[in-house]
Structures are given as C-alpha cells and as structure tokens.
Amino acid sequence: MSDYVRMTDTERDQIDQDAQVFMRTCADAIHQLRTEAHKGVQSAQVKEHRTAVLDFIEDYLKRVCKLYSEQRAIRVKRVIDKKRLSKLEPEQNNVSRSPLSAEKSSQSPSEDSEEKLSAEESKGKNKM
C-alpha cells in the first residue's frame, strides 16, 4: 500500500477558511502597524525605513494571496470539471440505450433526408 494519503474536501475547505482568516488578520496587522509606525518618531530616516519595511511586507502578503487565489482557482476548476464529467457519463449511457437513438441510427441517410423534405413540404402547404 501507498503511504500517500489524500486530503478530504472538508479538510481542504477548513484550510481555505483558515488561510483566508490568516490573510485578513495579516492585512489588518499591517494596516495597524502603518498607523502606529509614525507616532512619536522624530527622524525622517526612521519614518522612511518603517514605511519601506511595511511596503515590503504588504507586497509579500499580496503575492502570497495571489498565489493562494491561483491555487484555489485550480482546485475549483477541477471540482467543476469533475462534476461536468460525472453529469455527462450517465447522459451518454442513457442516450446510447434509448430506443429513439436506436431507431435514428438504423435509418439510412436517404430516409432521414426524405423525412426533412416531407416536413418542409407540409410547412409550405400550410403557409398557402
């Protein structure tokens, strides 16, 4: 047996929820630090340094959030694709088993075109 264990959807959802809370908390903390960074500071150099550090941290958080969003989008796309495929499989089986599809497949192309012509002729007669 393989030692590889897959996560359940519930576990993934919990990680997504925790990650979103964590990213929001970090963004709030950066905002709070930004407001407190300039309090009581006399030196312009210290203000510039703190602003640069906070800009760097904020940029890093944005890149992490972007990466997280891309990974989540891939996961959502896979789930949607899986649902579409699961919906298609029964329909394909039902279509191939339905009596109408068997009748249509047994008809020759000339019979099919004859039906179309007769339907068009009857439409033309009704218009007159």
Backbone bond lengths (Angstrom), bond angles and torsions (degrees), N, CA, C in turn:
res aa  C-N    CA-C-N  psi(-1)  N-CA   C-N-CA  omega(-1)  CA-C   N-CA-C  phi
1 M - - - 1.457 - - 1.518 110.01 -
2 S 1.310 113.45 155.52 1.451 119.77 -178.92 1.523 110.43 -86.12
3 D 1.319 115.07 146.23 1.462 120.20 176.78 1.525 111.32 -83.15
4 Y 1.320 115.55 -5.66 1.462 121.68 -178.03 1.528 109.66 -76.18
5 V 1.336 116.02 123.98 1.459 121.31 -179.59 1.521 107.87 -119.29
6 R 1.307 116.07 130.05 1.461 120.48 179.53 1.515 110.82 -87.25
7 M 1.330 114.57 148.93 1.463 119.97 176.56 1.527 108.48 -80.78
8 T 1.300 115.43 149.64 1.456 120.24 175.80 1.528 108.96 -83.08
9 D 1.319 116.10 165.13 1.462 120.13 177.29 1.525 111.11 -63.19
10 T 1.319 116.40 -34.30 1.465 120.42 178.01 1.521 110.71 -63.36
11 E 1.323 116.68 -43.06 1.467 120.41 178.24 1.522 110.77 -64.06
12 R 1.339 116.61 -41.50 1.470 120.12 178.00 1.528 110.91 -63.35
13 D 1.321 116.22 -43.21 1.463 120.17 178.97 1.523 111.20 -61.70
14 Q 1.332 116.81 -40.11 1.466 120.86 178.91 1.532 110.35 -65.07
15 I 1.321 116.84 -41.51 1.470 120.51 177.85 1.523 109.88 -63.77
16 D 1.340 117.33 -42.55 1.464 120.62 177.67 1.522 111.22 -59.58
17 Q 1.310 115.92 -45.89 1.462 120.24 -179.35 1.533 110.84 -63.61
18 D 1.337 116.75 -45.03 1.467 120.58 178.71 1.526 111.40 -63.07
19 A 1.320 116.64 -39.69 1.461 120.57 -179.63 1.527 110.76 -64.96
20 Q 1.325 116.25 -41.61 1.463 119.16 179.21 1.528 111.40 -64.75
21 V 1.319 116.65 -41.17 1.471 120.49 177.85 1.525 109.64 -63.30
22 F 1.328 116.27 -43.36 1.462 120.93 -179.05 1.527 110.99 -63.76
23 M 1.328 117.36 -43.10 1.467 120.31 179.98 1.529 110.92 -65.00
24 R 1.334 117.29 -39.65 1.459 120.66 177.18 1.521 110.98 -64.65
25 T 1.325 116.10 -42.09 1.466 120.81 178.97 1.525 110.73 -61.87
26 C 1.319 116.24 -43.18 1.472 120.30 178.60 1.526 111.28 -63.30
27 A 1.322 117.12 -43.98 1.466 120.31 179.28 1.525 110.86 -62.21
28 D 1.323 116.57 -41.35 1.475 119.97 177.43 1.524 111.27 -64.44
29 A 1.332 117.08 -40.74 1.467 121.28 179.50 1.526 110.86 -64.16
30 I 1.319 116.97 -40.54 1.466 120.46 178.63 1.527 109.55 -64.34
31 H 1.318 116.32 -43.02 1.472 120.13 178.70 1.528 110.89 -61.42
32 Q 1.321 115.98 -43.49 1.468 120.27 179.44 1.530 110.49 -64.77
33 L 1.323 117.33 -43.18 1.475 120.37 177.43 1.519 111.15 -61.24
34 R 1.323 115.99 -37.78 1.459 120.11 -179.22 1.534 110.59 -63.40
35 T 1.323 116.70 -39.87 1.465 119.29 -179.98 1.524 111.68 -71.72
36 E 1.342 116.78 -32.33 1.466 120.56 -179.10 1.528 113.31 -87.54
37 A 1.320 117.55 -13.99 1.467 121.05 -173.12 1.527 113.13 -64.44
38 H 1.309 116.30 -29.81 1.467 119.17 -174.24 1.518 113.21 -100.73
39 K 1.290 116.66 -0.14 1.468 119.23 179.83 1.529 110.06 -72.59
40 G 1.289 116.61 126.80 1.457 122.63 174.94 1.516 115.24 71.57
41 V 1.323 117.57 10.37 1.471 120.06 -179.93 1.525 108.33 -96.52
42 Q 1.332 115.22 127.17 1.462 120.92 -178.98 1.532 111.43 -91.71
43 S 1.300 117.14 -35.69 1.459 122.10 -171.41 1.538 111.81 -81.98
44 A 1.331 115.02 132.31 1.465 120.77 176.82 1.524 110.70 -67.36
45 Q 1.347 115.45 -33.41 1.458 120.17 -179.79 1.541 110.99 -64.67
46 V 1.314 117.21 -41.56 1.473 121.48 178.60 1.531 109.88 -65.74
47 K 1.336 116.52 -41.30 1.468 120.18 177.85 1.533 110.59 -61.07
48 E 1.333 116.12 -45.70 1.470 120.10 179.14 1.522 111.18 -62.34
49 H 1.322 116.49 -41.81 1.467 121.12 179.58 1.529 110.66 -61.69
50 R 1.313 116.86 -48.45 1.471 120.77 -179.54 1.529 111.00 -63.07
51 T 1.315 115.90 -41.42 1.472 119.89 178.24 1.525 110.45 -62.20
52 A 1.323 116.67 -43.12 1.468 120.47 179.80 1.530 111.33 -64.39
53 V 1.328 116.41 -42.43 1.471 120.18 179.53 1.527 110.07 -64.02
54 L 1.316 117.22 -44.47 1.465 120.41 179.80 1.535 111.41 -66.78
55 D 1.328 116.58 -36.43 1.471 119.57 175.38 1.524 110.83 -62.45
56 F 1.331 116.14 -42.84 1.458 120.91 178.56 1.531 111.06 -62.41
57 I 1.313 116.43 -45.58 1.474 120.57 -179.54 1.534 110.41 -64.59
58 E 1.321 116.40 -41.55 1.457 120.27 179.63 1.527 111.13 -65.17
59 D 1.322 116.47 -40.71 1.461 120.93 177.74 1.534 110.45 -63.28
60 Y 1.302 115.98 -42.02 1.477 120.52 178.81 1.530 110.47 -62.29
61 L 1.316 117.00 -42.85 1.464 120.99 178.08 1.528 110.70 -62.46
62 K 1.320 116.97 -41.30 1.469 120.21 178.47 1.527 111.19 -62.10
63 R 1.328 117.00 -40.57 1.475 120.03 178.35 1.526 111.32 -66.18
64 V 1.318 116.69 -38.58 1.466 120.73 177.25 1.526 109.95 -65.01
65 C 1.325 116.80 -43.53 1.470 120.97 178.78 1.525 111.23 -62.46
66 K 1.325 116.37 -39.43 1.467 120.60 178.62 1.528 110.40 -64.11
67 L 1.310 116.49 -44.82 1.463 120.78 178.48 1.529 110.70 -61.62
68 Y 1.313 116.20 -44.10 1.461 121.19 177.50 1.526 110.57 -59.75
69 S 1.327 116.87 -44.90 1.466 121.00 -179.39 1.525 111.51 -62.61
70 E 1.327 116.75 -40.68 1.461 120.37 178.68 1.532 110.95 -64.02
71 Q 1.324 116.83 -43.51 1.460 120.55 179.16 1.524 111.10 -65.31
72 R 1.301 116.26 -39.39 1.469 119.85 179.10 1.531 110.47 -67.14
73 A 1.335 116.70 -38.58 1.462 120.46 178.17 1.530 110.92 -62.52
74 I 1.331 116.15 -38.67 1.466 120.18 177.44 1.524 109.67 -63.71
75 R 1.319 116.27 -43.32 1.472 120.47 179.58 1.526 111.05 -62.54
76 V 1.326 116.59 -45.36 1.464 120.86 179.60 1.527 110.29 -62.82
77 K 1.320 116.84 -41.39 1.466 120.88 179.21 1.527 110.15 -62.34
78 R 1.311 117.66 -41.85 1.464 120.60 178.45 1.531 111.36 -62.59
79 V 1.331 116.35 -41.46 1.471 120.03 179.09 1.524 109.95 -63.88
80 I 1.328 117.10 -43.81 1.464 121.16 179.57 1.520 110.27 -63.37
81 D 1.332 116.82 -45.20 1.464 120.29 178.58 1.519 111.52 -60.94
82 K 1.327 116.24 -40.96 1.466 120.61 179.69 1.523 110.23 -63.52
83 K 1.342 117.15 -41.55 1.470 120.66 178.81 1.521 110.93 -65.46
84 R 1.325 116.65 -41.38 1.474 119.79 178.28 1.525 110.68 -61.96
85 L 1.308 115.85 -44.48 1.468 119.20 179.58 1.518 111.16 -63.81
86 S 1.312 117.38 -40.50 1.463 119.40 -179.56 1.522 110.68 -67.74
87 K 1.335 118.23 -30.11 1.458 120.95 176.45 1.528 111.08 -74.90
88 L 1.316 117.33 -33.40 1.459 121.00 -178.62 1.520 112.37 -72.25
89 E 1.299 117.80 -38.19 1.461 120.70 -175.45 1.523 112.63 -58.20
90 P 1.333 120.26 -51.34 1.465 118.70 179.45 1.525 112.34 -63.46
91 E 1.332 118.37 -36.45 1.460 121.10 179.65 1.522 110.70 -63.27
92 Q 1.321 117.69 -42.18 1.453 120.31 179.34 1.521 110.58 -63.61
93 N 1.317 117.20 -40.43 1.455 120.75 178.04 1.522 110.76 -66.28
94 N 1.329 118.02 -41.50 1.456 121.53 179.81 1.518 111.04 -66.75
95 V 1.324 117.39 -40.14 1.451 120.80 -178.99 1.521 109.96 -64.44
96 S 1.303 117.19 -43.06 1.458 119.33 -177.69 1.520 111.96 -70.36
97 R 1.320 118.27 -21.55 1.455 122.04 -178.87 1.519 113.05 -96.13
98 S 1.332 118.21 -12.67 1.462 119.41 -175.08 1.522 110.38 -71.33
99 P 1.332 117.61 145.52 1.461 120.68 -178.41 1.521 112.32 -66.04
100 L 1.326 118.08 -30.02 1.455 119.96 179.77 1.521 111.71 -64.82
101 S 1.309 116.78 -41.42 1.458 119.10 -179.58 1.514 110.45 -67.29
102 A 1.339 118.46 -33.17 1.456 121.56 178.14 1.524 109.96 -67.96
103 E 1.345 117.26 -39.58 1.458 120.70 178.20 1.516 110.55 -65.48
104 K 1.321 116.95 -45.59 1.458 120.56 -178.79 1.519 111.47 -63.71
105 S 1.345 116.50 -39.86 1.454 118.83 -178.98 1.521 111.14 -70.76
106 S 1.349 117.95 -23.22 1.457 120.46 179.66 1.518 111.13 -81.71
107 Q 1.337 118.51 -19.06 1.452 121.26 179.70 1.518 109.94 -73.45
108 S 1.295 115.29 143.71 1.456 119.05 175.91 1.519 108.96 -82.34
109 P 1.333 118.51 161.14 1.468 120.58 179.48 1.524 111.97 -59.91
110 S 1.329 118.13 -32.61 1.464 119.64 -179.38 1.521 110.65 -68.72
111 E 1.338 118.22 -37.39 1.458 121.21 177.61 1.525 110.13 -65.20
112 D 1.327 116.27 -40.40 1.457 121.46 179.40 1.525 110.38 -62.88
113 S 1.329 117.81 -45.09 1.460 120.74 -179.51 1.519 111.03 -69.35
114 E 1.339 118.36 -31.95 1.458 121.22 176.29 1.526 110.73 -64.33
115 E 1.335 116.76 -39.82 1.457 120.30 177.83 1.532 110.53 -63.19
116 K 1.324 117.11 -41.29 1.460 120.87 179.41 1.524 110.80 -63.76
117 L 1.349 116.73 -43.15 1.455 120.75 -179.85 1.520 110.99 -63.36
118 S 1.319 117.71 -44.50 1.460 120.25 -179.18 1.526 110.67 -65.52
119 A 1.353 117.41 -35.67 1.466 120.53 177.75 1.518 110.21 -66.79
120 E 1.333 118.30 -40.24 1.447 121.66 179.16 1.542 111.11 -68.20
121 E 1.332 116.90 -37.86 1.468 120.52 178.87 1.526 110.74 -64.28
122 S 1.351 115.48 -41.79 1.468 118.48 -179.98 1.529 111.05 -66.39
123 K 1.321 117.72 -33.83 1.470 120.89 176.29 1.528 109.87 -65.04
124 G 1.332 115.13 -42.20 1.461 119.91 -179.72 1.529 111.65 -64.29
125 K 1.298 117.90 -39.09 1.469 121.55 179.06 1.513 110.86 -67.62
126 N 1.342 117.41 -35.89 1.466 120.35 -179.75 1.525 111.15 -68.53
127 K 1.316 117.69 -30.39 1.469 120.87 -179.62 1.527 112.18 -71.29
128 M 1.356 117.32 -28.51 1.465 120.81 -176.24 1.452 112.88 -75.92
